[in-house]
Amino acid sequence: MKTLEVTTTSAKFEITDAPNVTLSGMKLYFDIGLPKNHILMTTGVAMVPKFTEIDVNVGSKAGTIVTATVIGVGKQTKEVSLLDSEGKAFC
């Protein structure tokens, strides 16, 4: 986790290395006690995947490598598919 901003009333963090789409078991300590909505940190936070980029510039006659950049998908996330406009997997 990377700290982006801290003010007298809020703190903003960037999750940089999540194992999957649900964050749980996080430990975040404040010198003045628990923050409002602290229950989110103990029960877990679900990240919603957001597709941001696709690159198909690498390939050969044997096939093309499709690289999709998706924010909110962790390294251990399973069953991830790229779908066409009809909802059918194409990879």
Residue frames as qw, qx, qy, qz and C-alpha x, y, z in Angstrom:
[[0.000, 0.891, 0.454, 0.000, 0.00, 0.00, 0.00],
 [0.423, 0.194, 0.021, 0.885, 1.25, 3.47, -0.86],
 [0.086, -0.716, -0.442, 0.533, 0.19, 6.62, 1.00],
 [0.361, 0.550, 0.406, 0.634, -0.99, 9.27, -1.46],
 [0.079, -0.578, -0.006, -0.812, -2.37, 12.01, 0.77],
 [0.433, -0.444, -0.682, 0.389, -2.93, 12.72, 4.45],
 [0.100, -0.583, -0.040, -0.806, -4.94, 15.66, 5.80],
 [0.182, -0.205, 0.630, -0.727, -6.37, 16.44, 9.22],
 [0.690, 0.092, 0.323, -0.641, -9.65, 14.72, 8.26],
 [0.930, 0.306, 0.064, -0.194, -8.71, 12.02, 5.73],
 [0.342, -0.513, 0.715, 0.330, -6.05, 9.74, 4.33],
 [0.796, 0.502, -0.081, -0.327, -5.84, 8.40, 0.77],
 [0.507, -0.416, 0.730, 0.191, -3.96, 5.21, -0.12],
 [0.650, 0.457, -0.446, -0.412, -3.16, 3.34, -3.33],
 [0.875, -0.169, 0.449, -0.062, -3.31, -0.46, -3.21],
 [0.256, 0.728, -0.552, -0.317, -0.22, -1.53, -5.16],
 [0.269, 0.305, -0.910, -0.083, 0.07, -5.30, -4.75],
 [0.708, -0.098, 0.356, -0.601, -3.24, -7.02, -3.98],
 [0.260, -0.158, 0.944, 0.127, -3.37, -10.81, -4.25],
 [0.094, 0.430, 0.849, 0.292, -7.00, -10.84, -5.49],
 [0.089, -0.538, -0.334, -0.769, -10.09, -8.63, -5.76],
 [0.585, -0.736, -0.270, -0.207, -10.99, -8.78, -2.05],
 [0.266, 0.498, -0.529, 0.633, -8.77, -7.05, 0.47],
 [0.734, -0.604, -0.189, -0.246, -9.04, -8.39, 4.00],
 [0.841, -0.347, -0.157, 0.384, -6.91, -8.65, 7.11],
 [0.369, 0.642, -0.094, 0.665, -5.46, -5.19, 6.58],
 [0.537, -0.605, -0.361, 0.465, -3.94, -3.43, 9.56],
 [0.235, 0.610, 0.076, 0.753, -3.95, 0.35, 9.59],
 [0.484, -0.535, -0.496, 0.483, -3.22, 2.24, 12.79],
 [0.066, 0.767, 0.098, 0.630, -3.97, 5.84, 13.71],
 [0.314, 0.119, -0.578, 0.744, -2.60, 7.63, 16.74],
 [0.330, -0.119, 0.250, -0.902, -6.06, 8.99, 17.66],
 [0.559, 0.121, 0.713, -0.406, -8.03, 5.72, 17.39],
 [0.430, 0.296, 0.811, 0.264, -10.28, 4.06, 14.85],
 [0.095, 0.107, -0.289, -0.946, -11.50, 6.08, 11.84],
 [0.643, 0.295, 0.247, -0.662, -15.11, 6.43, 10.74],
 [0.867, 0.362, -0.164, -0.300, -16.19, 3.32, 8.73],
 [0.110, -0.601, 0.791, -0.033, -13.25, 1.35, 10.17],
 [0.787, 0.033, 0.566, -0.244, -15.36, -1.82, 9.88],
 [0.740, 0.635, -0.140, -0.170, -14.47, -1.87, 6.15],
 [0.231, 0.684, -0.684, 0.100, -10.87, -2.60, 6.99],
 [0.382, -0.284, 0.830, -0.291, -11.70, -5.53, 9.25],
 [0.752, 0.288, 0.514, -0.295, -14.42, -7.16, 7.12],
 [0.535, 0.038, 0.632, 0.559, -12.67, -6.61, 3.79],
 [0.300, 0.665, -0.042, -0.682, -13.06, -4.35, 0.79],
 [0.712, 0.337, 0.575, 0.221, -14.03, -5.66, -2.65],
 [0.067, -0.490, 0.347, 0.796, -12.26, -3.94, -5.54],
 [0.687, 0.596, 0.346, -0.229, -14.23, -3.51, -8.73],
 [0.602, -0.052, 0.491, 0.627, -12.08, -4.33, -11.76],
 [0.308, 0.854, 0.078, -0.413, -11.75, -1.46, -14.25],
 [0.763, 0.288, 0.369, 0.446, -10.49, -2.14, -17.76],
 [0.095, -0.856, 0.052, 0.505, -8.13, 0.66, -18.81],
 [0.210, 0.703, -0.529, -0.425, -6.06, -0.49, -21.79],
 [0.919, 0.120, 0.374, 0.030, -5.53, -3.26, -24.32],
 [0.057, 0.729, -0.563, -0.384, -2.40, -3.89, -26.39],
 [0.910, 0.212, 0.355, -0.031, -2.28, -6.34, -29.31],
 [0.339, 0.862, -0.345, -0.151, 0.94, -5.11, -30.91],
 [0.197, -0.512, 0.835, 0.041, 2.97, -8.25, -30.11],
 [0.850, 0.174, 0.419, -0.267, 2.52, -11.38, -32.17],
 [0.104, -0.363, 0.790, 0.484, 3.40, -13.53, -35.12],
 [0.522, 0.066, -0.612, -0.590, 1.74, -15.77, -37.70],
 [0.368, -0.128, -0.907, 0.160, 1.21, -18.30, -34.92],
 [0.334, -0.727, -0.599, 0.029, -0.91, -15.90, -32.86],
 [0.053, 0.692, -0.080, 0.715, -1.14, -12.59, -31.09],
 [0.387, -0.246, -0.652, 0.604, -0.36, -11.77, -27.47],
 [0.226, -0.743, -0.315, -0.545, -3.19, -9.72, -25.99],
 [0.369, -0.096, -0.552, 0.742, -2.22, -7.67, -22.94],
 [0.278, -0.756, -0.412, -0.425, -5.10, -6.14, -20.98],
 [0.185, 0.176, -0.497, 0.829, -4.50, -3.59, -18.24],
 [0.511, -0.590, -0.512, -0.360, -7.19, -3.99, -15.59],
 [0.048, -0.421, 0.509, -0.749, -7.09, -2.04, -12.33],
 [0.650, -0.262, 0.321, -0.637, -8.48, -3.96, -9.36],
 [0.967, 0.081, -0.212, -0.113, -7.49, -7.48, -10.41],
 [0.473, -0.715, 0.514, -0.017, -4.93, -9.15, -8.17],
 [0.165, 0.518, -0.818, -0.188, -2.18, -11.62, -9.01],
 [0.139, -0.004, 0.980, -0.141, -4.18, -14.57, -7.64],
 [0.579, 0.318, 0.193, -0.725, -7.55, -13.61, -9.17],
 [0.315, 0.030, 0.917, 0.243, -9.06, -16.60, -10.96],
 [0.318, 0.578, 0.745, 0.099, -11.56, -16.89, -13.80],
 [0.069, 0.692, -0.040, -0.717, -10.78, -13.63, -15.56],
 [0.551, 0.360, 0.654, 0.373, -11.94, -13.43, -19.18],
 [0.064, 0.310, -0.220, -0.923, -11.96, -10.84, -21.93],
 [0.419, 0.500, 0.747, -0.126, -15.45, -10.68, -23.45],
 [0.149, 0.220, 0.485, 0.833, -16.68, -9.29, -26.73],
 [0.293, -0.092, 0.035, -0.951, -19.71, -7.02, -27.06],
 [0.724, -0.186, -0.454, -0.485, -22.01, -10.09, -26.97],
 [0.653, -0.554, 0.383, -0.347, -20.50, -11.36, -23.71],
 [0.989, 0.122, -0.052, 0.070, -18.52, -14.20, -25.33],
 [0.567, -0.644, 0.375, 0.350, -14.93, -14.93, -24.29],
 [0.688, 0.711, -0.140, -0.028, -12.46, -14.34, -27.13],
 [0.211, 0.665, -0.682, 0.220, -9.23, -15.33, -25.35]]
